[in-house]
């Protein structure tokens, strides 16, 4: 039984590490992609402000996606590997901070809070 539990902890830890690595990789790759596309857009478009805004949106989406993977890794690590009052407290703070970041980035990208409905489209 102890061996099975030890194996479970090892698998959970490996999954958490994999998700952390994926989260970091997603942020780095999508940041690089946003930069390349943004610079190319600024060089080829008439309106560099539009290209800059598109680059910021791509970067923001990449950060949000990467944060989701990092939160998943923290949850797996805390619940399956090191479940104690201190790690649950740290996880709570991390999730609150990342949730706040996600909400503020959502406002930055879309101009509204996630729970608000989309603004009406242009009238025809």
Rosetta constraint file for C-alpha pairs under 8 A:
AtomPair CA 1 CA 5 HARMONIC 6.25 0.50
AtomPair CA 2 CA 6 HARMONIC 6.03 0.50
AtomPair CA 3 CA 7 HARMONIC 6.07 0.50
AtomPair CA 4 CA 8 HARMONIC 6.14 0.50
AtomPair CA 5 CA 9 HARMONIC 6.24 0.50
AtomPair CA 6 CA 10 HARMONIC 6.26 0.50
AtomPair CA 7 CA 11 HARMONIC 6.21 0.50
AtomPair CA 8 CA 12 HARMONIC 6.05 0.50
AtomPair CA 9 CA 13 HARMONIC 5.99 0.50
AtomPair CA 9 CA 80 HARMONIC 6.37 0.50
AtomPair CA 9 CA 81 HARMONIC 5.40 0.50
AtomPair CA 10 CA 14 HARMONIC 6.15 0.50
AtomPair CA 11 CA 15 HARMONIC 6.16 0.50
AtomPair CA 12 CA 16 HARMONIC 6.17 0.50
AtomPair CA 12 CA 76 HARMONIC 6.63 0.50
AtomPair CA 12 CA 77 HARMONIC 6.84 0.50
AtomPair CA 12 CA 80 HARMONIC 6.10 0.50
AtomPair CA 12 CA 81 HARMONIC 6.64 0.50
AtomPair CA 13 CA 17 HARMONIC 6.18 0.50
AtomPair CA 13 CA 76 HARMONIC 7.67 0.50
AtomPair CA 13 CA 77 HARMONIC 6.07 0.50
AtomPair CA 13 CA 80 HARMONIC 7.79 0.50
AtomPair CA 13 CA 81 HARMONIC 6.41 0.50
AtomPair CA 14 CA 18 HARMONIC 6.09 0.50
AtomPair CA 15 CA 19 HARMONIC 6.14 0.50
AtomPair CA 15 CA 73 HARMONIC 7.40 0.50
AtomPair CA 15 CA 76 HARMONIC 7.71 0.50
AtomPair CA 16 CA 20 HARMONIC 6.15 0.50
AtomPair CA 16 CA 72 HARMONIC 7.61 0.50
AtomPair CA 16 CA 73 HARMONIC 4.32 0.50
AtomPair CA 16 CA 74 HARMONIC 6.90 0.50
AtomPair CA 16 CA 76 HARMONIC 5.83 0.50
AtomPair CA 16 CA 77 HARMONIC 5.66 0.50
AtomPair CA 17 CA 21 HARMONIC 6.14 0.50
AtomPair CA 17 CA 73 HARMONIC 6.87 0.50
AtomPair CA 18 CA 22 HARMONIC 6.13 0.50
AtomPair CA 18 CA 73 HARMONIC 7.89 0.50
AtomPair CA 19 CA 23 HARMONIC 6.06 0.50
AtomPair CA 19 CA 69 HARMONIC 5.70 0.50
AtomPair CA 19 CA 70 HARMONIC 6.48 0.50
AtomPair CA 19 CA 72 HARMONIC 7.08 0.50
AtomPair CA 19 CA 73 HARMONIC 5.25 0.50
AtomPair CA 20 CA 24 HARMONIC 6.25 0.50
AtomPair CA 20 CA 69 HARMONIC 6.49 0.50
AtomPair CA 20 CA 70 HARMONIC 5.14 0.50
AtomPair CA 20 CA 73 HARMONIC 5.61 0.50
AtomPair CA 21 CA 25 HARMONIC 5.99 0.50
AtomPair CA 22 CA 26 HARMONIC 5.94 0.50
AtomPair CA 22 CA 66 HARMONIC 7.45 0.50
AtomPair CA 22 CA 69 HARMONIC 6.86 0.50
AtomPair CA 23 CA 27 HARMONIC 6.31 0.50
AtomPair CA 23 CA 65 HARMONIC 7.47 0.50
AtomPair CA 23 CA 66 HARMONIC 4.14 0.50
AtomPair CA 23 CA 67 HARMONIC 6.39 0.50
AtomPair CA 23 CA 68 HARMONIC 7.39 0.50
AtomPair CA 23 CA 69 HARMONIC 4.83 0.50
AtomPair CA 23 CA 70 HARMONIC 5.35 0.50
AtomPair CA 24 CA 28 HARMONIC 6.18 0.50
AtomPair CA 24 CA 66 HARMONIC 6.29 0.50
AtomPair CA 24 CA 70 HARMONIC 7.72 0.50
AtomPair CA 25 CA 29 HARMONIC 5.91 0.50
AtomPair CA 25 CA 66 HARMONIC 7.75 0.50
AtomPair CA 26 CA 30 HARMONIC 5.85 0.50
AtomPair CA 26 CA 62 HARMONIC 6.57 0.50
AtomPair CA 26 CA 63 HARMONIC 7.79 0.50
AtomPair CA 26 CA 65 HARMONIC 7.31 0.50
AtomPair CA 26 CA 66 HARMONIC 5.40 0.50
AtomPair CA 27 CA 31 HARMONIC 5.88 0.50
AtomPair CA 27 CA 62 HARMONIC 5.38 0.50
AtomPair CA 27 CA 63 HARMONIC 5.27 0.50
AtomPair CA 27 CA 65 HARMONIC 7.54 0.50
AtomPair CA 27 CA 66 HARMONIC 5.20 0.50
AtomPair CA 28 CA 32 HARMONIC 6.18 0.50
AtomPair CA 29 CA 33 HARMONIC 6.04 0.50
AtomPair CA 30 CA 34 HARMONIC 5.92 0.50
AtomPair CA 30 CA 58 HARMONIC 7.34 0.50
AtomPair CA 30 CA 59 HARMONIC 6.41 0.50
AtomPair CA 30 CA 62 HARMONIC 5.21 0.50
AtomPair CA 30 CA 63 HARMONIC 7.89 0.50
AtomPair CA 31 CA 35 HARMONIC 6.16 0.50
AtomPair CA 31 CA 58 HARMONIC 7.68 0.50
AtomPair CA 31 CA 59 HARMONIC 5.24 0.50
AtomPair CA 31 CA 62 HARMONIC 6.64 0.50
AtomPair CA 31 CA 63 HARMONIC 7.86 0.50
AtomPair CA 32 CA 36 HARMONIC 6.19 0.50
AtomPair CA 33 CA 37 HARMONIC 6.05 0.50
AtomPair CA 34 CA 38 HARMONIC 5.71 0.50
AtomPair CA 34 CA 55 HARMONIC 5.16 0.50
AtomPair CA 34 CA 56 HARMONIC 7.45 0.50
AtomPair CA 34 CA 58 HARMONIC 5.46 0.50
AtomPair CA 34 CA 59 HARMONIC 5.55 0.50
AtomPair CA 35 CA 39 HARMONIC 6.00 0.50
AtomPair CA 35 CA 55 HARMONIC 6.55 0.50
AtomPair CA 35 CA 59 HARMONIC 8.00 0.50
AtomPair CA 36 CA 40 HARMONIC 6.11 0.50
AtomPair CA 37 CA 41 HARMONIC 5.95 0.50
AtomPair CA 37 CA 55 HARMONIC 6.95 0.50
AtomPair CA 38 CA 42 HARMONIC 6.12 0.50
AtomPair CA 38 CA 51 HARMONIC 5.73 0.50
AtomPair CA 38 CA 52 HARMONIC 6.14 0.50
AtomPair CA 38 CA 54 HARMONIC 7.00 0.50
AtomPair CA 38 CA 55 HARMONIC 4.78 0.50
AtomPair CA 39 CA 43 HARMONIC 6.21 0.50
AtomPair CA 39 CA 51 HARMONIC 7.86 0.50
AtomPair CA 40 CA 44 HARMONIC 6.19 0.50
AtomPair CA 41 CA 45 HARMONIC 5.52 0.50
AtomPair CA 41 CA 48 HARMONIC 7.36 0.50
AtomPair CA 41 CA 51 HARMONIC 5.29 0.50
AtomPair CA 42 CA 46 HARMONIC 7.73 0.50
AtomPair CA 42 CA 47 HARMONIC 7.37 0.50
AtomPair CA 42 CA 48 HARMONIC 4.83 0.50
AtomPair CA 42 CA 51 HARMONIC 5.49 0.50
AtomPair CA 42 CA 52 HARMONIC 7.18 0.50
AtomPair CA 43 CA 48 HARMONIC 7.86 0.50
AtomPair CA 45 CA 51 HARMONIC 7.23 0.50
AtomPair CA 47 CA 51 HARMONIC 6.78 0.50
AtomPair CA 48 CA 52 HARMONIC 6.07 0.50
AtomPair CA 49 CA 53 HARMONIC 6.20 0.50
AtomPair CA 50 CA 54 HARMONIC 6.25 0.50
AtomPair CA 51 CA 55 HARMONIC 6.16 0.50
AtomPair CA 52 CA 56 HARMONIC 6.26 0.50
AtomPair CA 53 CA 57 HARMONIC 6.23 0.50
AtomPair CA 54 CA 58 HARMONIC 6.22 0.50
AtomPair CA 55 CA 59 HARMONIC 6.16 0.50
AtomPair CA 56 CA 60 HARMONIC 5.99 0.50
AtomPair CA 56 CA 109 HARMONIC 8.00 0.50
AtomPair CA 57 CA 61 HARMONIC 6.11 0.50
AtomPair CA 57 CA 109 HARMONIC 5.79 0.50
AtomPair CA 58 CA 62 HARMONIC 6.22 0.50
AtomPair CA 59 CA 63 HARMONIC 6.23 0.50
AtomPair CA 60 CA 64 HARMONIC 6.17 0.50
AtomPair CA 60 CA 105 HARMONIC 6.62 0.50
AtomPair CA 60 CA 109 HARMONIC 6.99 0.50
AtomPair CA 61 CA 65 HARMONIC 6.15 0.50
AtomPair CA 62 CA 66 HARMONIC 6.10 0.50
AtomPair CA 63 CA 67 HARMONIC 6.02 0.50
AtomPair CA 64 CA 68 HARMONIC 6.39 0.50
AtomPair CA 64 CA 102 HARMONIC 6.16 0.50
AtomPair CA 64 CA 105 HARMONIC 7.66 0.50
AtomPair CA 65 CA 69 HARMONIC 6.77 0.50
AtomPair CA 66 CA 70 HARMONIC 6.34 0.50
AtomPair CA 67 CA 71 HARMONIC 6.07 0.50
AtomPair CA 67 CA 98 HARMONIC 7.04 0.50
AtomPair CA 67 CA 102 HARMONIC 7.99 0.50
AtomPair CA 68 CA 72 HARMONIC 6.26 0.50
AtomPair CA 69 CA 73 HARMONIC 6.23 0.50
AtomPair CA 70 CA 74 HARMONIC 6.26 0.50
AtomPair CA 71 CA 75 HARMONIC 6.19 0.50
AtomPair CA 71 CA 94 HARMONIC 7.90 0.50
AtomPair CA 71 CA 95 HARMONIC 6.57 0.50
AtomPair CA 71 CA 98 HARMONIC 7.63 0.50
AtomPair CA 72 CA 76 HARMONIC 6.24 0.50
AtomPair CA 73 CA 77 HARMONIC 6.06 0.50
AtomPair CA 74 CA 78 HARMONIC 6.02 0.50
AtomPair CA 74 CA 91 HARMONIC 6.72 0.50
AtomPair CA 75 CA 79 HARMONIC 5.94 0.50
AtomPair CA 75 CA 91 HARMONIC 7.06 0.50
AtomPair CA 76 CA 80 HARMONIC 5.53 0.50
AtomPair CA 76 CA 81 HARMONIC 7.29 0.50
AtomPair CA 77 CA 81 HARMONIC 5.10 0.50
AtomPair CA 77 CA 82 HARMONIC 6.48 0.50
AtomPair CA 78 CA 82 HARMONIC 5.01 0.50
AtomPair CA 78 CA 83 HARMONIC 5.41 0.50
AtomPair CA 78 CA 87 HARMONIC 6.09 0.50
AtomPair CA 78 CA 88 HARMONIC 6.54 0.50
AtomPair CA 78 CA 91 HARMONIC 6.98 0.50
AtomPair CA 79 CA 83 HARMONIC 5.26 0.50
AtomPair CA 79 CA 88 HARMONIC 7.97 0.50
AtomPair CA 82 CA 87 HARMONIC 6.73 0.50
AtomPair CA 83 CA 87 HARMONIC 6.38 0.50
AtomPair CA 83 CA 88 HARMONIC 6.78 0.50
AtomPair CA 84 CA 88 HARMONIC 6.19 0.50
AtomPair CA 85 CA 89 HARMONIC 6.14 0.50
AtomPair CA 86 CA 90 HARMONIC 6.26 0.50
AtomPair CA 87 CA 91 HARMONIC 5.97 0.50
AtomPair CA 88 CA 92 HARMONIC 6.05 0.50
AtomPair CA 89 CA 93 HARMONIC 6.38 0.50
AtomPair CA 90 CA 94 HARMONIC 6.15 0.50
AtomPair CA 91 CA 95 HARMONIC 5.99 0.50
AtomPair CA 92 CA 96 HARMONIC 6.09 0.50
AtomPair CA 93 CA 97 HARMONIC 6.10 0.50
AtomPair CA 94 CA 98 HARMONIC 6.05 0.50
AtomPair CA 95 CA 99 HARMONIC 5.83 0.50
AtomPair CA 96 CA 100 HARMONIC 6.10 0.50
AtomPair CA 97 CA 101 HARMONIC 6.18 0.50
AtomPair CA 98 CA 102 HARMONIC 6.03 0.50
AtomPair CA 99 CA 103 HARMONIC 6.15 0.50
AtomPair CA 100 CA 104 HARMONIC 6.13 0.50
AtomPair CA 101 CA 105 HARMONIC 5.97 0.50
AtomPair CA 102 CA 106 HARMONIC 6.04 0.50
AtomPair CA 103 CA 107 HARMONIC 6.32 0.50
AtomPair CA 103 CA 113 HARMONIC 6.82 0.50
AtomPair CA 103 CA 114 HARMONIC 6.85 0.50
AtomPair CA 104 CA 108 HARMONIC 6.16 0.50
AtomPair CA 104 CA 113 HARMONIC 7.91 0.50
AtomPair CA 105 CA 109 HARMONIC 6.02 0.50
AtomPair CA 106 CA 110 HARMONIC 5.83 0.50
AtomPair CA 106 CA 111 HARMONIC 7.37 0.50
AtomPair CA 106 CA 112 HARMONIC 7.15 0.50
AtomPair CA 106 CA 113 HARMONIC 6.63 0.50
AtomPair CA 106 CA 114 HARMONIC 6.57 0.50
AtomPair CA 107 CA 111 HARMONIC 4.66 0.50
AtomPair CA 107 CA 112 HARMONIC 4.74 0.50
AtomPair CA 107 CA 113 HARMONIC 5.30 0.50
AtomPair CA 107 CA 114 HARMONIC 7.38 0.50
AtomPair CA 108 CA 112 HARMONIC 7.74 0.50
AtomPair CA 112 CA 116 HARMONIC 6.35 0.50
AtomPair CA 112 CA 118 HARMONIC 7.81 0.50
